[in-house]
Amino acid sequence: AIHSTSDTLRPALQIIKTKPGVELVSAFFLMVVPNCEFGSNGTFIFADCGLEQNPDSSKLAAIAASSADSFKLLVGEEPNVAFLSHSTMGSAKHEDVDKVMEAVRIAKEKYPHYKMDGELQLDAAIIPSITKSKYPDSRIQGDANILIFPDVSIPISFLTKTLFLSILFILEDNTNVIIIGRPSGTATMITVTQRVNE
Protein backbone atom coordinates (compact mmCIF):
# COMPACT_ATOMS: atom_id res chain seq x y z
CA ALA A 1 0.00 0.00 0.00
CA ILE A 2 1.21 3.52 -0.80
CA HIS A 3 -0.91 5.33 1.81
CA SER A 4 -1.79 4.36 5.36
CA THR A 5 -5.34 3.38 6.29
CA SER A 6 -5.73 6.52 8.39
CA ASP A 7 -4.61 8.79 5.54
CA THR A 8 -7.00 7.03 3.17
CA LEU A 9 -10.04 7.17 5.43
CA ARG A 10 -9.56 10.61 6.99
CA PRO A 11 -10.74 12.59 3.92
CA ALA A 12 -13.79 10.33 3.57
CA LEU A 13 -14.78 10.94 7.18
CA GLN A 14 -14.12 14.68 6.92
CA ILE A 15 -15.77 15.30 3.55
CA ILE A 16 -18.29 12.52 2.88
CA LYS A 17 -19.09 11.93 6.56
CA THR A 18 -21.13 9.18 8.17
CA LYS A 19 -24.29 7.93 6.51
CA PRO A 20 -27.40 9.20 8.35
CA GLY A 21 -28.68 6.69 10.87
CA VAL A 22 -25.42 4.75 11.07
CA GLU A 23 -23.97 4.44 14.56
CA LEU A 24 -20.31 4.22 13.55
CA VAL A 25 -18.04 3.81 10.55
CA SER A 26 -16.29 0.47 10.29
CA ALA A 27 -14.18 -1.28 7.68
CA PHE A 28 -14.53 -4.57 5.87
CA PHE A 29 -12.95 -6.71 3.19
CA LEU A 30 -15.12 -8.22 0.48
CA MET A 31 -13.39 -11.51 -0.25
CA VAL A 32 -14.15 -13.42 -3.46
CA VAL A 33 -12.84 -16.96 -3.97
CA PRO A 34 -13.80 -18.45 -7.36
CA ASN A 35 -15.12 -22.01 -7.49
CA CYS A 36 -15.76 -22.05 -3.75
CA GLU A 37 -18.72 -23.71 -2.04
CA PHE A 38 -18.40 -21.71 1.17
CA GLY A 39 -19.99 -18.35 1.93
CA SER A 40 -22.13 -17.09 -0.93
CA ASN A 41 -20.48 -19.03 -3.74
CA GLY A 42 -17.09 -18.00 -2.38
CA THR A 43 -18.00 -14.44 -1.41
CA PHE A 44 -17.47 -13.23 2.15
CA ILE A 45 -17.24 -10.03 4.12
CA PHE A 46 -14.62 -9.80 6.89
CA ALA A 47 -15.31 -7.04 9.44
CA ASP A 48 -14.00 -5.01 11.15
CA CYS A 49 -10.45 -5.71 10.06
CA GLY A 50 -8.98 -2.26 9.91
CA LEU A 51 -10.76 0.57 11.70
CA GLU A 52 -12.32 -0.24 15.09
CA GLN A 53 -9.36 -1.70 16.96
CA ASN A 54 -11.10 -3.13 19.99
CA PRO A 55 -14.86 -2.58 19.69
CA ASP A 56 -17.12 -3.23 22.64
CA SER A 57 -20.24 -5.37 22.35
CA SER A 58 -22.46 -2.53 21.15
CA LYS A 59 -19.98 -1.56 18.46
CA LEU A 60 -19.58 -5.18 17.35
CA ALA A 61 -23.35 -5.40 16.91
CA ALA A 62 -23.38 -2.18 14.89
CA ILE A 63 -20.47 -3.41 12.75
CA ALA A 64 -22.40 -6.59 12.02
CA ALA A 65 -25.52 -4.70 10.94
CA SER A 66 -23.58 -2.24 8.79
CA SER A 67 -21.64 -5.07 7.16
CA ALA A 68 -24.88 -6.93 6.49
CA ASP A 69 -26.32 -3.84 4.80
CA SER A 70 -23.21 -3.53 2.64
CA PHE A 71 -23.23 -7.22 1.72
CA LYS A 72 -26.83 -7.03 0.57
CA LEU A 73 -26.07 -3.89 -1.45
CA LEU A 74 -22.87 -5.17 -3.08
CA VAL A 75 -23.57 -8.88 -3.49
CA GLY A 76 -27.35 -8.85 -3.80
CA GLU A 77 -27.82 -11.87 -1.54
CA GLU A 78 -29.06 -12.39 1.99
CA PRO A 79 -26.38 -11.86 4.65
CA ASN A 80 -25.66 -14.63 7.15
CA VAL A 81 -23.62 -13.17 9.98
CA ALA A 82 -21.30 -15.15 12.24
CA PHE A 83 -19.66 -13.53 15.25
CA LEU A 84 -16.27 -15.21 15.49
CA SER A 85 -14.44 -16.23 18.63
CA HIS A 86 -12.01 -18.84 19.88
CA SER A 87 -15.09 -20.38 21.47
CA THR A 88 -18.20 -22.00 20.00
CA MET A 89 -21.29 -21.52 22.13
CA GLY A 90 -19.55 -21.45 25.48
CA SER A 91 -16.84 -24.02 24.82
CA ALA A 92 -14.38 -21.57 26.41
CA LYS A 93 -14.81 -19.16 29.32
CA HIS A 94 -13.18 -15.75 29.03
CA GLU A 95 -14.12 -12.08 29.09
CA ASP A 96 -13.39 -11.88 25.33
CA VAL A 97 -15.98 -14.61 24.78
CA ASP A 98 -18.44 -12.74 27.01
CA LYS A 99 -17.98 -9.64 24.84
CA VAL A 100 -18.91 -11.54 21.70
CA MET A 101 -21.87 -13.27 23.38
CA GLU A 102 -23.22 -9.89 24.48
CA ALA A 103 -22.70 -8.48 20.96
CA VAL A 104 -24.78 -11.34 19.55
CA ARG A 105 -27.54 -10.65 22.08
CA ILE A 106 -27.60 -6.95 21.18
CA ALA A 107 -27.51 -7.64 17.45
CA LYS A 108 -30.38 -10.12 17.56
CA GLU A 109 -32.45 -7.67 19.57
CA LYS A 110 -31.71 -4.57 17.46
CA TYR A 111 -31.51 -6.18 14.02
CA PRO A 112 -33.94 -9.14 14.05
CA HIS A 113 -34.39 -8.94 10.26
CA TYR A 114 -30.86 -10.31 9.77
CA LYS A 115 -29.75 -13.88 10.40
CA MET A 116 -26.97 -13.65 12.99
CA ASP A 117 -25.44 -16.03 15.50
CA GLY A 118 -22.39 -16.74 17.61
CA GLU A 119 -20.09 -17.03 19.20
CA LEU A 120 -18.59 -19.39 16.60
CA GLN A 121 -15.16 -20.60 15.62
CA LEU A 122 -14.34 -20.17 11.93
CA ASP A 123 -14.86 -23.82 10.99
CA ALA A 124 -18.28 -23.89 12.67
CA ALA A 125 -19.24 -20.71 10.84
CA ILE A 126 -18.51 -21.85 7.28
CA ILE A 127 -18.55 -25.68 7.22
CA PRO A 128 -22.05 -27.18 7.63
CA SER A 129 -20.92 -30.55 8.95
CA ILE A 130 -18.92 -28.91 11.73
CA THR A 131 -21.76 -26.56 12.65
CA LYS A 132 -24.07 -29.55 12.91
CA SER A 133 -21.61 -31.26 15.23
CA LYS A 134 -20.68 -28.28 17.41
CA TYR A 135 -23.90 -26.25 17.45
CA PRO A 136 -26.83 -27.97 15.73
CA ASP A 137 -29.35 -25.33 16.85
CA SER A 138 -27.44 -22.36 15.41
CA ARG A 139 -29.20 -19.99 13.04
CA ILE A 140 -25.95 -20.17 11.04
CA GLN A 141 -25.62 -23.68 9.64
CA GLY A 142 -22.16 -23.42 8.09
CA ASP A 143 -23.50 -20.87 5.62
CA ALA A 144 -21.97 -17.70 7.06
CA ASN A 145 -20.97 -15.14 4.45
CA ILE A 146 -20.15 -12.34 6.91
CA LEU A 147 -17.48 -12.97 9.53
CA ILE A 148 -17.36 -10.50 12.43
CA PHE A 149 -14.03 -10.45 14.26
CA PRO A 150 -13.86 -9.44 17.93
CA ASP A 151 -10.88 -7.10 17.43
CA VAL A 152 -7.94 -6.34 15.16
CA SER A 153 -5.19 -7.43 17.54
CA ILE A 154 -3.86 -9.87 14.94
CA PRO A 155 -2.10 -8.03 12.08
CA ILE A 156 -4.50 -7.90 9.14
CA SER A 157 -1.95 -9.11 6.61
CA PHE A 158 -1.49 -12.29 8.67
CA LEU A 159 -5.20 -12.64 9.33
CA THR A 160 -6.45 -12.45 5.76
CA LYS A 161 -3.67 -14.60 4.35
CA THR A 162 -4.00 -17.29 7.01
CA LEU A 163 -7.77 -17.55 6.81
CA PHE A 164 -7.88 -17.73 3.06
CA LEU A 165 -4.97 -20.11 2.82
CA SER A 166 -7.05 -22.30 5.16
CA ILE A 167 -10.05 -22.04 2.85
CA LEU A 168 -7.91 -22.71 -0.21
CA PHE A 169 -6.44 -25.73 1.57
CA ILE A 170 -9.95 -27.03 2.19
CA LEU A 171 -10.74 -26.48 -1.49
CA GLU A 172 -7.45 -28.09 -2.55
CA ASP A 173 -7.47 -25.60 -5.41
CA ASN A 174 -5.03 -22.70 -5.55
CA THR A 175 -6.83 -19.88 -7.30
CA ASN A 176 -7.19 -16.13 -7.49
CA VAL A 177 -8.62 -14.39 -4.46
CA ILE A 178 -10.09 -10.94 -4.95
CA ILE A 179 -9.92 -8.68 -1.90
CA ILE A 180 -11.90 -5.44 -1.85
CA GLY A 181 -11.51 -3.13 1.14
CA ARG A 182 -13.93 -0.32 1.93
CA PRO A 183 -15.37 1.60 4.86
CA SER A 184 -18.89 0.60 5.86
CA GLY A 185 -21.19 3.32 7.09
CA THR A 186 -19.89 6.21 4.99
CA ALA A 187 -22.30 8.09 2.77
CA THR A 188 -20.68 6.70 -0.36
CA MET A 189 -18.21 3.99 -1.34
CA ILE A 190 -14.40 4.21 -1.32
CA THR A 191 -12.87 1.00 -2.63
CA VAL A 192 -9.37 -0.42 -2.79
CA THR A 193 -8.97 -3.66 -4.73
CA GLN A 194 -6.18 -6.21 -4.56
CA ARG A 195 -5.90 -9.55 -6.36
CA VAL A 196 -3.92 -12.25 -4.58
CA ASN A 197 -2.63 -15.12 -6.68
CA GLU A 198 -1.61 -18.06 -4.51
N, C-alpha and C positions, 0 to 999 in steps of 0.2 A: 504494500500500500504506500502511496506517495504522501497522503495526509492522514493525520491521526483521526480517530473516531470523534473526539471532541471538536476538532476543527471542522470536520464535515457536518456535524449535527448542529453546531452553534448557530450558523446562519439560518437554518431551517426553523429552529426554535425562536429566534429573534424576529424573523421576517414572516414566515408562514404561520407560526404559532400553533397552539394545540387546537385540535378539532373540538368544536363545541360539544359539551356533554361528556367528553372523555376525561377520566380522572387523572391520568398521567400518560406521558409519552414513554414508550418502551421500544425495544429493538427486537427484530427477529431475523432469522435466515429462512428463506424458502429453499428447501433442498429438493432436487429432482434427480431421481435415480432411474434411468431407463430400464425397462424389462424387469421391474421389481414388483413383487406381489404384496409388499408391505405398504402401510400408509394408504394413500389414495393413488393406487397404481404407481407407487414410488415417490409420491409427492408428500413432503412433510413441512411443517413449520417448527423451528426450534426457537424458543423464547424464554426469558429474555437473556440473550447471550452477549450483550455488549453495552447496556446502558444502566439499568438498575443493578447495582453491584450486590446488594444484599437486601432484597425487598422483604418487607414483613408480610404477614398473611393477607392483609387487605390489598396490598400492592400486587401480590402474586395472583389473587383472584381477578384484579383489574387487568393484569397482563394477559391472563387467560382469555378474558372476554374480548379484549382488543385484538388479540391474535386470532381468535375465532372469527371476528368480523372481517379481518383482513384475509383470512383463508377463504371465506365464502366469496369475498369480492374478487380475489385474484384467481382462485382455482375453480370457483363455481360449483363446489360440492359441499356437502354438509360436514362441518368440523366435528371431530371426535377428540376431545381434549384429555390428555393424561398428565397428571401432576407427578413428576418423577421424584424419586427418593432412593436412598439405599435400602429402604424398607418397602415391603408389599403388605399393606393392610395390617400393620402392627407387628410385623415379624421382627422389628428392632425397636428398642425404646431409646429415644434421645430427643432433646429439645428441638433439633433440626427436623425430626420426623413430626413432632407436635406442630411445628410451624406449617408444614405442608398439609397436615390433616385439617388444621383450622382454615387454611386457604381453600381447601376443597369444600368445607362446610359453608363458608361465605359465598363461594362461587355458585354452588348449587342453589343457595337461597336467593342470591341477587340476579342470577342469570339462568333461570330454570329452563329456558328455551334451548339451551345448548347441552349436548351430552358431554358430561365431564365426570371424571372419577380419579381416585388416588387414595392414598399414596401408592405408587407403582414403581417397581424397578423396570428398566428399559425392556427386558425380554418379555415381561408380563404385559407391557403396554402394546407391543407390536407383533407378538407371536401368539396366535389364538390357542394353540395347544398348551402353552405355558400359562396363559391367563386362566384357562379352564382348570388347570391343576392348582395354581396358587390362589385364585380368587374367582371361583365360578359364578358368583353373584354380581360381579362388577358390571357397571354400565358399559365399560370399555372391554370388549371381548377380543383383544389382540388386534383391534382395528384403529388404534390411535393414529391420527395424522397430524396432531399438534402435541408437541412435547414441551411441557413447562418445567424449566429447571429451577431449583430452589435458590441458586445464587450463581455468581460468575467467578467463584474462587478458583476454579480450574481454568488455566489459560485457554482462550477460545480456540486458538490454533490447534492445541492438543485435543480439545473436546470434539470439535467437528471432525477432525481427521480420524480419531480413535473410534467414534461412534459409526462413522460411515465405512471405515475399514471393516468394522464388525458386521455391518449389514452386507457389505460386498463379500465378506467371507461366507456368510450364510448363503448368499446367492451363488457362490462359487463362480462368479462372472465379473471379472474386472471390466469396468465400463466407465463412461464419462459421467461425472456428477456435476450438476449445475447448481451453484450456490448463489442465491440472490439475497443481499442484505438490505434492509430498509427499516426506518423508524415506523412504529405502529402508533397511531394516535395523533399524527400531524394532520394538518388540513389538506395536504396533498402528498404525493408519493415522491420520495427521493431514493433511487435504486442504484446499487453497486453490484455488478455481476462478475462472477469468477467461475471459470470452468476448470475442474480438477480432473486430470486424466491419470488414473491409477494403472 
